[in-house]
C-alpha cells in the first residue's frame, strides 16, 4: 500500500510540474530541440530510476527499432517524441567508431528516404512516419556521420525537420506537411579539403513562433528566420564563415532577445527580431561543432579543432567586435576564458554552479561556472571515443560513450562515478529527458528508461 501512495505522490508531483494551473503544458518541462529546452541538457525533478539494466530490461520501459541511420537526438513535447533517419537498402557501412584521422566520406550514392517519426513516448509505438524526401544524397557523409544529423524542433503544435541539402520541412502534429524549403546544395565539407564531405548537422530551433536556422557551409553561409506557421522568410543574414556544424541558441540581453551562434571566423550574437549583428568574435577551433550554452547572464562557447581549443564566457550585453588580443584572455565583454580546454564535438553542460566539458577521450573537466576555475579533471572508463553531449537531472550527469556505455556521475566539486551501464549498441547521440523517463538513441534502437 505504501508503494502505491508513493507512486501516486510521484505522479501528482510530475503532473504539477509539467502543467500550469490552466492545464497547459509548461514549455520549460519539455525537451523541444537538440539537448532540450534552450539546449541546456537539464531537466530537474524528473524522478529517473536510480539504476537500470538494458540486458535484463530492468527499468527499461520499451525498445523500438529505428530503420536506417540517424544522429538526431530525441525531441519531446507532451506525449510525443520526434526523431529522424535516412534509410537506404545499400548504405550498409553503419557508423565507424573510434578516433581516427581519415575524414574521407563514405563511398555511397544509393537512393535514400529521409524520414520523420512521431512516437508515443510512453509506449514506443509509432504514431506516424513521413518521408520528407527521396533521392541520392547531394552531400556524402563522414564515416562517423549520417544523412539525418539535425534534431527536430517542436513547439507542441508543429515539428520542423532539417535535412540540409535535402530541405527544411514543417509538419503539424497530425503529420501533415505544412511547408517546406529547398536551399540547394549546402556544402558541408572540410574548409581546407572540399573532397571531405561530412554532411549537414546544425539543428533548427523554434522560439516565439519563429524558426531559426544556421547554415555555415563552404559557399553562401547564412543565418535566417522563418515564420513557423507559414514558412515566410522574416530575414536572412549572410555570414563570412568556414563550414561549421553548430546549432544556434537564444539568450536575453535585458528585455531584448538575441541569437547566439558559434563559429570560427564569426562567433557572435544577432538580434532576434531583425537579424542585425550585435557582436562578433573570431578565433577558436576551425571546425566548430558545439552549441552555445546560456546561463548566469553569460553565453558559454567552446571548440577544439586545429591548434586552438578555447572556452569563452561572454557577457550577455556584449556588443561590437570583442575578439581577444593574441595573448589576451579577458576584455570588457569576455568575463573569463581558457585558451586550451574546449571540446571538438561536445556541447558544454551548465548545471547549477558548475560548467562541465566532456572530451573525445572521455575526460571530464568541471569548472566553476562563474570564474572558470578548474575544480577537477577525471577520466571515464576505458573507452577512447565519446561523441554524445552530456545531460543532467536531479544531481546526476549522464554521459554516453560510442560503444553505448552510460556513465552516471554526481554533480559536485569532486569526481564521483555512480554507475557504468552498457547498452550493447553504438551510441553517438545526446540522451533526452522527460518527466520520469530518459531516452537513448543507439545505432539501431530508441530505448526508454523509466520506473515501471
C-alpha positions in Angstrom: 0.0 0.0 0.0 2.9 2.4 0.9 4.4 1.9 -2.6 1.0 2.8 -4.2 0.9 6.1 -2.2 4.5 6.8 -3.1 3.8 6.2 -6.8 0.7 8.3 -6.7 2.6 11.1 -5.0 5.3 11.0 -7.7 2.7 11.1 -10.4 1.0 14.1 -8.8 4.3 15.9 -8.5 5.4 15.3 -12.1 1.9 16.2 -13.3 2.1 19.5 -11.4 5.5 20.3 -12.8 4.5 19.5 -16.3 1.2 21.5 -16.4 0.3 25.0 -15.3 -2.9 26.0 -13.4 -4.9 26.2 -16.7 -3.8 22.7 -17.7 -1.4 23.8 -20.4 2.0 22.1 -20.9 4.9 24.0 -19.3 7.5 24.7 -22.1 10.4 24.6 -19.6 9.4 21.0 -18.8 9.7 19.8 -22.4 12.6 18.7 -24.5 11.8 20.7 -27.6 15.0 20.6 -29.6 18.6 19.5 -29.6 19.7 19.0 -25.9 16.3 20.1 -24.6 14.9 23.4 -23.5 17.3 26.2 -24.7 19.9 23.4 -25.4 20.5 23.3 -21.6 20.6 19.5 -21.4 19.0 19.8 -18.0 15.6 18.7 -16.5 15.5 18.5 -12.7 12.7 16.9 -10.7 12.4 14.2 -13.4 12.4 11.3 -10.9 14.5 9.0 -13.0 15.3 5.5 -11.8 18.4 5.1 -9.6 19.5 2.1 -11.7 18.6 0.3 -14.9 19.8 -2.7 -16.9 19.4 -3.0 -20.7 20.1 -6.7 -20.9 17.7 -7.7 -18.1 15.2 -4.9 -19.1 15.2 -3.6 -15.6 13.5 -0.2 -15.6 13.6 -0.3 -19.4 10.1 0.7 -20.4 10.3 -0.1 -24.1 12.8 -0.5 -27.0 11.8 0.4 -30.6 13.9 -0.4 -33.7 14.5 2.7 -35.9 15.4 1.8 -39.5 18.3 3.5 -41.4 20.9 5.8 -39.8 20.4 9.0 -37.9 22.2 11.0 -35.3 19.3 13.3 -34.4 18.6 13.3 -30.7 15.1 12.5 -29.4 12.9 15.6 -29.1 9.8 15.5 -26.8 6.7 17.6 -26.2 3.9 16.2 -24.1 3.4 12.5 -25.0 5.0 12.8 -28.5 8.6 12.1 -29.3 10.3 13.0 -32.6 13.3 11.5 -34.4 14.6 11.4 -37.9 16.5 8.9 -40.0 17.8 8.3 -43.6 17.1 4.8 -44.9 18.9 3.1 -47.7 19.0 -0.5 -48.8 22.6 -0.2 -50.0 24.3 2.0 -47.4 25.2 -0.8 -45.0 28.5 0.5 -43.6 26.9 1.9 -40.5 28.8 4.3 -38.2 32.5 3.9 -37.8 33.5 4.4 -34.2 36.8 5.3 -32.6 39.4 8.0 -33.1 41.0 8.1 -36.5 42.4 10.6 -38.9 40.7 9.6 -42.1 37.9 12.1 -42.8 37.1 10.9 -46.3 33.4 10.3 -46.9 31.5 7.0 -47.2 31.6 6.0 -50.9 27.8 5.6 -51.3 25.5 7.1 -53.9 22.4 5.0 -53.3 18.8 6.3 -53.0 17.8 7.3 -49.5 14.4 8.0 -47.8 14.6 10.9 -45.4 12.0 10.1 -42.7 10.5 11.9 -39.7 9.0 9.7 -36.9 6.4 10.7 -34.3 6.4 8.2 -31.5 4.3 7.8 -28.3 6.9 8.4 -25.6 5.0 6.2 -23.1 4.7 3.1 -25.3 7.3 3.4 -28.0 4.5 2.9 -30.7 4.9 4.9 -33.9 2.1 7.4 -34.2 3.1 8.5 -37.7 6.1 8.4 -40.1 6.6 10.7 -43.1 9.1 10.5 -45.9 10.2 14.1 -46.4 12.5 13.4 -49.4 13.6 10.5 -51.6 16.7 10.6 -53.7 20.5 10.3 -53.9 22.2 12.4 -51.2 23.5 15.7 -52.5 26.4 15.6 -50.0 28.2 12.5 -48.8 28.6 11.7 -45.2 31.6 11.3 -42.8 32.1 7.7 -41.6 31.0 8.9 -38.2 28.1 10.8 -39.6 24.7 10.1 -41.2 22.4 11.8 -43.6 20.0 12.7 -40.8 22.0 14.5 -38.1 20.0 17.6 -37.1 17.4 17.1 -34.3 13.8 18.1 -34.8 12.5 21.3 -33.3 8.9 21.5 -31.9 6.6 23.9 -30.0 3.8 21.4 -29.3 1.9 22.4 -32.5 4.5 22.0 -35.2 7.6 19.8 -35.8 10.4 21.1 -38.0 13.0 18.8 -39.5 16.1 19.9 -41.3 17.9 17.6 -43.7 20.5 20.1 -45.1 20.7 19.9 -48.9 17.5 17.8 -48.9 15.5 20.7 -47.4 13.6 22.1 -44.4 10.2 20.6 -43.6 7.4 21.7 -41.2 4.7 19.2 -40.1 1.7 19.7 -37.9 1.1 17.3 -35.1 -1.0 15.0 -37.2 1.9 14.6 -39.7 0.6 16.8 -42.4 3.2 18.8 -44.3 2.6 22.5 -43.7 5.5 23.9 -45.7 9.0 23.1 -47.0 12.1 24.9 -48.2 14.9 24.0 -50.6 18.2 25.8 -50.1 20.0 23.9 -52.9 23.3 22.2 -52.1 24.6 23.1 -48.7 28.3 22.2 -48.9 29.1 20.8 -45.5 32.7 19.9 -46.2 36.1 20.4 -44.7 37.0 24.1 -45.3 40.5 23.1 -46.4 39.7 20.0 -48.4 36.4 20.1 -50.2 36.5 16.4 -51.1 36.0 15.6 -47.4 32.2 15.8 -47.4 30.8 15.4 -43.9 27.1 16.2 -44.2 24.9 18.8 -42.5 24.3 18.8 -38.8 23.0 22.2 -37.5 19.6 21.7 -35.9 16.8 24.2 -36.3 15.4 26.0 -33.2 11.9 27.4 -32.6 11.3 30.5 -30.4 8.1 32.6 -30.2 6.7 31.2 -33.4 9.9 31.7 -35.4 12.2 29.0 -36.9 15.9 29.9 -36.8 18.4 28.0 -39.0 22.2 28.4 -39.0 23.9 27.3 -42.3 27.6 27.7 -42.2 28.9 26.0 -45.3 31.6 26.3 -47.9 29.7 28.9 -50.0 27.0 31.4 -49.1 26.7 30.8 -45.4 23.7 32.4 -43.7 21.6 32.7 -40.6 17.8 33.0 -41.3 14.4 33.3 -39.6 11.1 31.9 -40.8 7.5 32.2 -39.6 6.7 28.9 -38.1 3.1 28.7 -39.3 3.7 29.8 -43.0 7.4 29.4 -43.7 7.6 33.0 -44.8 11.2 34.3 -44.6 11.4 37.1 -42.0 15.1 37.9 -42.5 18.3 36.3 -43.9 21.8 37.4 -43.0 24.9 36.4 -44.9 27.8 35.1 -42.9 31.5 35.1 -43.9 32.3 31.8 -42.2 34.0 28.4 -42.6 31.8 25.3 -42.7 30.5 24.5 -39.3 28.1 22.1 -37.6 26.8 24.3 -34.7 23.2 24.7 -33.6 22.2 28.3 -32.6 20.7 29.2 -29.2 18.6 32.0 -27.7 19.7 34.4 -25.0 18.5 37.6 -23.3 20.2 41.0 -23.1 17.9 42.7 -20.6 14.5 42.7 -22.3 16.0 42.1 -25.8 16.0 38.6 -27.4 19.2 37.6 -29.1 20.5 34.6 -31.1 23.9 33.2 -30.2 25.9 31.3 -32.9 29.2 29.5 -32.6 31.8 29.8 -35.3 35.4 30.3 -36.2 35.6 33.5 -38.2 32.3 34.8 -36.9 31.1 33.6 -33.4 28.5 36.2 -32.3 25.1 37.5 -31.4 22.2 38.6 -33.6 19.0 40.5 -32.9 16.1 38.0 -32.9 13.6 40.5 -34.5 15.8 41.9 -37.3 18.8 39.7 -37.7 21.1 42.7 -37.0 24.6 41.7 -35.9 25.1 42.7 -32.2 28.6 41.4 -31.6 31.2 39.2 -33.1 34.4 37.4 -32.2 36.9 35.3 -34.2 39.2 32.5 -33.2 39.0 29.1 -31.7 38.6 25.7 -33.2 38.5 26.0 -37.0 35.8 23.3 -37.4 33.2 24.4 -34.9 30.5 22.0 -33.7 29.3 22.7 -30.1 26.2 24.7 -29.4 26.4 27.9 -27.2 25.1 27.4 -23.7 23.2 30.1 -21.8 23.1 30.9 -18.1 24.2 33.3 -15.3 24.0 36.3 -17.7 26.7 34.6 -19.8 27.0 32.8 -23.1 29.4 29.9 -22.9 31.3 28.8 -26.1 33.8 26.1 -26.8 35.5 24.5 -29.8 38.7 22.4 -30.4 39.9 21.7 -33.9 43.4 22.7 -35.1 45.8 24.5 -32.8 43.2 26.2 -30.6 40.7 24.8 -28.1 39.2 27.7 -26.0 36.3 28.0 -23.7 34.8 31.5 -23.5 32.3 33.0 -21.0 30.8 36.0 -22.9 28.6 38.6 -21.1 25.1 38.8 -22.5 25.4 42.6 -23.0 28.3 42.2 -25.4 28.4 44.5 -28.5 30.8 45.2 -31.3 33.9 43.2 -32.1 35.1 41.5 -28.9 37.8 39.4 -30.4 40.6 38.9 -27.8 44.1 40.1 -28.5 46.6 37.4 -29.4 47.8 36.9 -25.8 44.7 38.1 -24.1 42.2 36.1 -22.1 39.8 38.9 -20.9 38.3 42.1 -22.1 35.2 44.2 -21.4 32.8 41.5 -22.5 34.8 38.3 -22.0 34.3 37.5 -18.3 36.7 34.6 -18.4 38.3 32.3 -20.9 40.5 29.3 -21.0 42.9 29.2 -24.0 43.1 25.4 -24.1 40.3 23.3 -22.6 37.4 23.1 -25.1 35.9 20.1 -26.8 35.8 19.4 -30.6 32.4 17.8 -30.6 30.6 18.1 -27.2 28.3 21.0 -26.2 29.2 22.2 -22.7 26.8 21.4 -19.8 26.0 24.2 -17.4 24.5 22.6 -14.3 23.8 24.6 -11.1 27.1 26.3 -10.4 29.3 24.0 -12.5 30.3 24.0 -16.1 31.2 20.6 -17.4 33.3 19.8 -20.5 33.5 16.3 -21.9 36.3 15.5 -24.3 36.6 12.9 -27.1 38.8 10.7 -25.0 36.3 10.6 -22.1 38.0 13.1 -19.8 35.5 15.2 -17.8 36.6 18.7 -16.6 34.5 20.5 -14.1 34.8 24.3 -13.8 33.3 26.9 -11.6 30.8 28.5 -14.0 31.3 32.0 -12.6 35.0 32.2 -12.6 36.3 29.4 -14.9 38.4 27.9 -12.1 39.0 24.2 -12.7 37.5 22.1 -9.9 38.5 18.6 -11.1 39.7 16.6 -14.1 38.8 12.9 -14.4 38.6 10.1 -16.9 35.6 7.9 -17.6 36.0 4.2 -18.3 38.5 2.7 -20.8 36.8 4.0 -24.0 38.8 6.5 -26.1 35.8 7.8 -28.1 33.0 9.9 -26.8 30.7 11.9 -29.1 27.3 12.4 -27.3 26.9 15.6 -25.3 26.1 15.2 -21.6 22.8 15.8 -19.9 21.8 16.2 -16.3 18.9 15.6 -13.9 18.5 15.7 -10.1 22.1 16.0 -9.2 23.3 13.4 -11.8 25.1 13.7 -15.1 24.5 11.1 -17.9 27.4 10.6 -20.3 27.5 8.0 -23.1 30.5 6.7 -25.0 30.4 5.5 -28.6 30.2 1.8 -27.5 26.9 2.6 -25.8 28.1 2.6 -22.1 26.1 5.0 -20.0 28.2 6.7 -17.2 26.4 8.4 -14.4 28.4 10.8 -12.3 27.4 13.0 -9.4 27.3 16.8 -9.7 29.8 18.3 -7.3 33.2 19.8 -6.8 34.9 16.4 -6.9 34.5 13.5 -9.2 32.2 10.7 -8.2 31.0 8.0 -10.6 27.8 6.3 -9.6 27.2 3.8 -12.4 28.6 2.3 -15.6 25.8 0.7 -17.7 26.3 -1.0 -21.1 23.6 -0.6 -23.8 25.4 -3.1 -26.2 24.9 -0.9 -29.2 26.8 2.1 -30.7 25.6 5.5 -29.4 26.6 8.9 -30.6 23.6 11.0 -29.6 22.7 13.0 -26.6 20.0 11.4 -24.4 16.7 13.2 -23.9 14.9 13.6 -20.5 11.2 13.9 -19.7 9.2 13.5 -16.5 10.0 10.0 -15.2 12.0 8.9 -18.3 15.3 9.2 -20.1 15.7 8.2 -23.8 18.8 6.8 -25.5 19.2 6.6 -29.3 21.6 3.9 -30.4 22.6 3.0 -33.9 19.6 0.6 -34.2 17.1 1.4 -31.4 15.4 4.1 -29.4 15.2 3.0 -25.8 13.1 4.4 -23.0 14.3 4.1 -19.4 11.9 4.8 -16.5 10.4 3.3 -13.4 8.0 0.6 -14.5 
